[in-house]
Amino acid sequence: MVEANALSHVDGSTFPTPALLGVDPTGDQAGAPAVLMSWLEGKPVWDSGPRRRWAGELVELAMAIHDLAVPEPGFVRDFAPSRQRSYEPPRWAGDTKVWERAIEIFHGPVPGPRRFIHRDFYPGNLLWRRGRLTGVVDWESASVGPPAVDIAHCRLNFFYATPELADLLLIAWEQATGQSFDRWADIAAIVGVLDGLRDRPPTASARHELEHALALAVDADTR
């Protein structure tokens, strides 16, 4: 089971995670496949000031995850963009050519480098108490793939309500790593929720942020 393997892999890391207590992969004992882990106190924090420092803290945490050793093949899955029912651009798209090109890139090869990644890295899976990180949870999507995926997934969540944080996160990432953010990861994140964007159209401001990020990624693409 991916989450059990991931929890064993992150055990003893520099950031707090639930402890793996037991696994019932067949469901013989629990009635369904199950992972038993320790309970951690704390709750998600979606915004904190000053925002620039907050973005830097998120980047530092992501980098600590990516610094862990890459597991042996098959221990966790290789990253692959999330498949969608349809790849038609949403009806609200302002520039369908941008979406069409982004979708082409989405179906192309996954770039490097290959690192251990959380794959669902965003404030909803980070627990805090009194300004202290108490847990990084929900490791069922852990993968080996480009580290920018974690930053892009976090940015995707910020586009809906706090786009300033999405920009600050990118800046903090580039400053901390000394490398340009691979905007391919924004394409993987946004096109990877395309079904939801069609079924539940976001607000006008979120549409603008999402499409703007896609346009920048398409312009930056050299593949």
PARO-421957 format. One record per residue: residue in three letters; y, x, z of N, C-alpha, C in turn. Coordinates in steps of 0.001 Angstrom, whole numbers, padded with zeros to 6 digits, always signed. Layout:
N
AlaYXZYXZYXZ/...
This chain:
223
Met-001192+000854+000000+000000+000000+000000+001238+000888+000000/Val+002177+000568-000877+003330+001438-001090+004141+001614+000192/Glu+004419+000517+000900+005274+000640+002082+004615+001491+003159/Ala+003326+001320+003360+002632+002128+004355+002677+003605+003968/Asn+002437+003903+002706+002504+005290+002249+003897+005853+002412/Ala+004910+005039+002059+006286+005505+002176+006661+005764+003629/Leu+006256+004875+004525+006564+005067+005947+005907+006330+006489/Ser+004689+006594+006055+004041+007832+006504+004747+009050+005928/His+005302+008904+004728+005977+010029+004087+007301+010355+004783/Val+008020+009329+005254+009337+009560+005863+009246+009792+007363/Asp+008043+009698+007924+007880+009921+009359+008377+011314+009747/Gly+009216+011370+010771+009745+012648+011218+010952+013140+010444/Ser+011514+012291+009582+012692+012693+008802+013935+012728+009697/Thr+015035+013163+009145+016267+013312+009920+016975+011990+010172/Phe+016496+010911+009570+017086+009588+009757+016021+008662+010359/Pro+016431+007664+011132+015445+006804+011796+014809+005794+010849/Thr+013518+005611+010992+012764+004628+010209+011749+003965+011134/Pro+011233+002804+010746+010157+002214+011544+008937+003134+011570/Ala+008220+003110+012696+006973+003872+012794+005825+003018+012271/Leu+004978+003620+011463+003811+002924+010943+002773+002814+012053/Leu+002402+001575+012414+001468+001346+013510+000076+000952+013028/Gly+000001+000338+011864-001298-000069+011365-001209-000649+009973/Val-002337-000654+009277-002390-001170+007909-003660-001998+007747/Asp-003509-003162+007132-004662-004000+006785-004561-004296+005292/Pro-004983-003361+004444-004752-003501+003005-005486-004669+002363/Thr-006605-005096+002932-007376-006187+002329-007081-007536+002966/Gly-006448-007541+004128-006175-008793+004831-007352-009310+005629/Asp-008381-008500+005841-009556-008938+006577-009220-009335+008013/Gln-008279-008634+008620-007926-008902+010014-006704-009807+010142/Ala-005719-009607+009287-004469-010362+009410-004467-011654+008600/Gly-005437-011832+007714-005461-013009+006868-004741-012823+005556/Ala-004029-011723+005430-003319-011340+004205-003020-009858+004322/Pro-002917-009144+003204-002557-007732+003295-001305-007550+004143/Ala-001342-006602+005084-000240-006484+006043-000009-005037+006454/Val+001237-004766+006814+001635-003483+007391+002286-003770+008730/Leu+001828-003124+009776+002412-003282+011111+003280-002063+011398/Met+004533-002320+011752+005461-001225+012033+006274-001536+013284/Ser+006917-000538+013813+007709-000725+015018+008997-001482+014719/Trp+009511-002148+015744+010767-002893+015642+011927-001965+015963/Leu+013001-002093+015182+014198-001290+015412+015376-002208+015698/Glu+016180-001856+016674+017377-002635+016956+018465-002303+015953/Gly+019477-003153+015911+020590-002932+014995+020678-004038+013961/Lys+021741-004005+013203+021942-004994+012148+022691-004351+010984/Pro+022602-004958+009796+023304-004402+008631+024821-004480+008798/Val+025486-003497+008265+026950-003467+008217+027346-003318+006754/Trp+028067-004298+006236+028387-004308+004806+029706-003645+004460/Asp+030530-003452+005452+031838-002841+005191+032308-002211+006487/Ser+032936-001068+006392+033419-000387+007581+034585+000500+007189/Gly+035521+000611+008083+036686+001429+007773+036703+002718+008575/Pro+037424+003707+008071+038015+003710+006724+036923+003788+005650/Arg+037145+003082+004562+036109+002930+003545+035672+004240+002912/Arg+036600+005167+002742+036224+006444+002121+035187+007166+002982/Arg+035406+007150+004295+034429+007781+005198+033106+007028+005166/Trp+033176+005704+005134+031973+004874+005090+031144+005192+003844/Ala+031805+005304+002697+031090+005655+001467+030438+007026+001598/Gly+031143+007954+002220+030583+009282+002422+029345+009260+003309/Glu+029345+008419+004325+028184+008309+005205+026974+007757+004446/Leu+027210+006777+003585+026116+006222+002796+025538+007278+001851/Val+026409+008066+001240+025942+009111+000331+025134+010166+001088/Glu+025606+010562+002260+024874+011548+003053+023471+011050+003393/Leu+023371+009775+003708+022065+009201+004021+021167+009190+002789/Ala+021718+008780+001656+020930+008783+000420+020441+010189+000097/Met+021289+011162+000255+020905+012543-000041+019808+013037+000896/Ala+019843+012592+002155+018793+012977+003102+017444+012419+002650/Ile+017443+011216+002101+016211+010637+001560+015730+011449+000367/His+016657+011795-000504+016285+012515-001727+015851+013946-001462/Asp+016233+014482-000303+015849+015850+000044+014407+015947+000528/Leu+013788+014804+000816+012391+014842+001241+011508+015318+000090/Ala+010379+015854+000432+009452+016353-000594+009001+015211-001509/Val+008762+015529-002749+008222+014550-003686+006740+014357-003378/Pro+006303+013120-003140+004890+012883-002808+003956+013254-003965/Glu+002703+013390-003623+001693+013641-004647+001629+012459-005619/Pro+001284+012704-006876+001189+011603-007853+000298+010475-007345/Gly+000773+009253-007506+000006+008094-007108+000239+007643-005678/Phe+000901+008469-004865+001141+008093-003465+002148+006953-003382/Val+003210+007042-004173+004114+005924-004420+004281+005827-005934/Arg+004812+004725-006405+004909+004513-007854+006019+005383-008458/Asp+005907+005645-009741+007009+006240-010490+008047+005157-010764/Phe+009314+005542-010739+010370+004562-010987+010266+004018-012406/Ala+010430+002717-012508+010549+002045-013805+011564+000927-013632/Pro+012490+000752-014574+013458-000340-014455+012767-001689-014331/Ser+013384-002596-013596+012788-003908-013337+012728-004745-014620/Arg+011558-005221-014951+011388-006034-016157+012027-007404-015974/Gln+012510-007962-017075+013164-009269-017069+012419-010233-017986/Arg+012613-011519-017737+011980-012518-018608+012569-012455-020010/Ser+013872-012241-020075+014576-012208-021347+015647-011130-021288/Tyr+015935-010575-022429+016987-009546-022490+018170-010013-023326/Glu+018330-011319-023419+019522-011866-024059+020722-011641-023145/Pro+021859-011192-023681+023056-011055-022840+023424-012404-022211/Pro+024025-012399-021047+024422-013674-020428+025481-014379-021261/Arg+025506-015698-021164+026451-016464-021958+027896-016119-021631/Trp+028122-015672-020400+029492-015363-019997+029933-013967-020439/Ala+029074-013231-021102+029421-011861-021518+030672-011859-022385/Gly+031581-010961-022072+032801-010845-022865+032627-009959-024082/Asp+031702-009009-024006+031445-008078-025115+029941-007954-025281/Thr+029366-008766-026137+027908-008764-026299+027388-007449-026861/Lys+028223-006735-027620+027771-005451-028166+027533-004438-027057/Val+028361-004465-026027+028149-003581-024882+026817-003908-024223/Trp+026551-005182-024014+025304-005586-023391+024102-005206-024260/Glu+024215-005418-025556+023104-005108-026450+022791-003617-026445/Arg+023832-002796-026465+023605-001354-026420+023032-000934-025061/Ala+023547-001532-023987+023027-001221-022654+021546-001581-022554/Ile+021170-002688-023146+019770-003122-023110+018888-002155-023898/Glu+019396-001632-025005+018653-000615-025766+018413+000619-024889/Ile+019460+001061-024203+019346+002240-023341+018369+001959-022199/Phe+018442+000755-021655+017555+000324-020564+016090+000496-020952/His+015758+000215-022200+014380+000304-022664+013993+001719-023094/Gly+014922+002649-023017+014631+004027-023387+013960+004782-022255/Pro+013797+006088-022432+013123+006901-021407+013937+006999-020121/Val+013240+007135-019009+013885+007340-017711+014243+008821-017593/Pro+015507+009143-017344+015898+010553-017268+015464+011200-015952/Gly+015591+012486-015871+015354+013211-014627+016647+013301-013838/Pro+016615+013992-012731+015459+014653-012114+014576+013666-011367/Arg+013426+014136-010908+012490+013290-010173+012560+013643-008684/Arg+012947+012657-007898+013057+012824-006450+012408+011616-005768/Phe+012143+011766-004495+011712+010620-003704+012934+009730-003477/Ile+012844+008451-003826+013971+007538-003691+013532+006274-002949/His+014494+005648-002279+014223+004414-001555+014006+003265-002522/Arg+014791+003204-003553+014713+002233-004651+015385+000900-004341/Asp+015592+000601-003023+016290-000613-002616+017363-000244-001597/Phe+018082+000830-001914+019070+001396-001001+020376+000615-001089/Tyr+020698-000108-000039+021961-000843+000045+022159-001255+001499/Pro+023363-001696+001892+023619-001952+003314+022665-002936+003965/Gly+022095-003874+003201+021171-004831+003788+019908-004210+004357/Asn+019585-002979+003951+018395-002291+004453+018731-001133+005381/Leu+019972-001113+005860+020410-000080+006803+020856-000762+008086/Leu+020294-000344+009220+020608-000955+010502+021522-000044+011317/Trp+022517-000651+011955+023483+000093+012747+023667-000576+014112/Arg+023998+000211+015111+024345-000315+016426+025403+000595+017039/Arg+026556-000012+017330+027673+000736+017920+028039+001969+017093/Gly+028064+001790+015797+028463+002857+014896+027399+003911+014652/Arg+026195+003688+015156+025111+004666+014996+024005+004064+014138/Leu+023519+004838+013174+022420+004379+012338+021152+004288+013172/Thr+020520+003109+013177+019302+002917+013959+018062+002743+013086/Gly+018250+002583+011786+017059+002446+010966+017332+002291+009480/Val+016470+002875+008684+016415+002624+007239+015108+001881+007010/Val+015192+000644+006542+014018-000223+006492+013710-000664+005062/Asp+012608-001401+004922+012177-001999+003662+011865-000926+002618/Trp+010744-000260+002802+010346+000848+001940+009312+000435+000895/Glu+009135-000866+000661+008083-001311-000240+008348-000970-001705/Ser+009585-000613-002033+009893-000245-003419+010043+001260-003611/Ala+009739+002038-002577+009898+003493-002666+009226+004040-003921/Ser+009885+004994-004547+009422+005505-005842+009762+006976-005974/Val+009327+007539-007078+009768+008873-007496+010550+008689-008785/Gly+011822+009091-008754+012665+008893-009919+014036+009511-009728/Pro+014979+009193-010600+016318+009788-010534+017051+009341-009262/Pro+017610+010262-008493+018316+009882-007264+019510+008970-007501/Ala+020115+009037-008680+021267+008172-008970+020888+006693-008912/Val+019593+006385-009006+019140+004993-008932+019553+004362-007610/Asp+019414+005109-006506+019780+004561-005205+021275+004275-005121/Ile+022078+005158-005663+023528+004957-005635+023907+003765-006515/Ala+023290+003646-007667+023598+002539-008574+023195+001196-007967/His+022064+001156-007289+021635-000096-006664+022621-000517-005580/Cys+023106+000445-004833+024115+000157-003812+025417-000300-004469/Arg+025811+000366-005542+027014-000029-006268+026894-001457-006798/Leu+025718-001798-007322+025496-003145-007833+025831-004185-006773/Asn+025397-003966-005554+025678-004914-004481+027156-004957-004137/Phe+027838-003834-004234+029273-003803-003931+030107-004475-005021/Phe+029623-004474-006255+030391-005086-007346+030733-006545-007051/Tyr+029892-007224-006289+030070-008654-006062+031220-008971-005100/Ala+031459-008108-004123+032459-008453-003113+033439-007330-002796/Thr+032983-006087-002862+033847-004959-002488+033781-003876-003561/Pro+034317-004147-004757+034234-003159-005840+034890-001829-005494/Glu+035856-001842-004590+036467-000578-004178+035405+000350-003590/Leu+034473-000216-002842+033410+000596-002259+032483+001158-003333/Ala+032273+000399-004393+031454+000907-005499+032082+002153-006099/Asp+033383+002134-006288+034090+003296-006840+034079+004465-005865/Leu+034314+004173-004578+034338+005236-003580+032962+005873-003412/Leu+031922+005058-003569+030569+005590-003464+030296+006583-004589/Leu+030726+006256-005794+030546+007165-006926+031313+008472-006688/Ile+032551+008349-006236+033363+009547-005980+032719+010418-004903/Ala+032265+009777-003817+031647+010526-002725+030376+011220-003191/Trp+029606+010556-004057+028378+011142-004599+028686+012384-005427/Glu+029668+012281-006282+030006+013428-007130+030556+014583-006297/Gln+031335+014281-005281+031877+015342-004435+030779+016020-003629/Ala+029844+015237-003109+028787+015787-002259+027754+016574-003058/Thr+027451+016114-004271+026416+016775-005077+026974+017835-006020/Gly+028265+017744-006315+028857+018656-007284+028443+018343-008709/Gln+027903+017137-008934+027442+016744-010259+028044+015395-010637/Ser+028136+015155-011929+028613+013862-012400+027553+012796-012154/Phe+027985+011623-011766+027076+010503-011580+026503+010099-012935/Asp+025197+009954-013015+024555+009551-014267+024683+008032-014401/Arg+025608+007604-015252+025870+006170-015372+024717+005406-016003/Trp+023720+006109-016508+022492+005427-016924+021952+004580-015784/Ala+022111+005063-014560+021573+004335-013408+022261+002987-013233/Asp+023553+002882-013583+024233+001587-013532+023617+000614-014530/Ile+023243+001125-015701+022578+000276-016696+021242-000215-016142/Ala+020465+000693-015559+019168+000311-015008+019327-000754-013927/Ala+020369-000619-013101+020582-001572-012007+021038-002928-012525/Ile+022010-002942-013435+022608-004205-013883+021670-004967-014817/Val+021135-004282-015829+020196-004953-016734+018930-005338-015964/Gly+018642-004601-014906+017475-004899-014081+017588-006177-013270/Val+018752-006822-013264+018918-008135-012615+019444-009149-013627/Leu+019194-008905-014909+019757-009739-015970+019330-011202-015848/Asp+018074-011444-015488+017627-012830-015320+018480-013553-014287/Gly+018749-012888-013182+019557-013494-012143+020999-013708-012572/Leu+021523-012804-013375+022901-012946-013857+023036-014141-014793/Arg+021949-014464-015493+021974-015655-016343+021772-016926-015515/Asp+020807-016872-014591+020467-018063-013819+021540-018426-012802/Arg+022160-017408-012218+023178-017620-011182+024405-016779-011539/Pro+025218-017244-012465+026373-016454-012907+027267-016046-011737/Pro+027667-014790-011678+028544-014333-010592+029970-014824-010790/Thr+030808-014527-009820+032206-014913-009915+032883-014166-011062/Ala+034044-014638-011454+034766-014009-012560+035082-012551-012248/Ser+035468-012263-011002+035790-010880-010654+034549-009997-010704/Ala+033394-010522-010245+032162-009740-010297+031717-009528-011743/Arg+031895-010539-012588+031568-010375-014006+032361-009216-014600/His+033632-009174-014264+034498-008102-014783+033974-006742-014330/Glu+033636-006620-013059+033166-005341-012529+031853-004921-013181/Leu+030944-005845-013323+029641-005538-013916+029783-005107-015370/Glu+030562-005859-016125+030719-005539-017539+031503-004250-017729/His+032472-003998-016859+033233-002745-016939+032322-001550-016671/Ala+031450-001678-015665+030523-000598-015371+029571-000366-016530/Leu+029103-001421-017162+028239-001260-018333+028963-000568-019474/Ala+030207-000962-019705+030970-000366-020797+031150+001132-020576/Leu+031455+001531-019342+031603+002953-019043+030277+003694-019238/Ala+029185+003049-018838+027886+003691-018985+027497+003846-020447/Val+027767+002829-021253+027459+002899-022671+028299+003990-023331/Asp+029567+004067-022967+030440+005106-023533+029990+006500-023156/Ala+029418+006625-021945+029005+007941-021459+027629+008356-021974/Asp+026886+007420-022551+025510+007709-022951+025462+008722-024080/Thr+024586+009706-023917+024392+010729-024960+022946+010746-025431/Arg+022152+009797-024971+020741+009797-025339+020542+009153-026700/
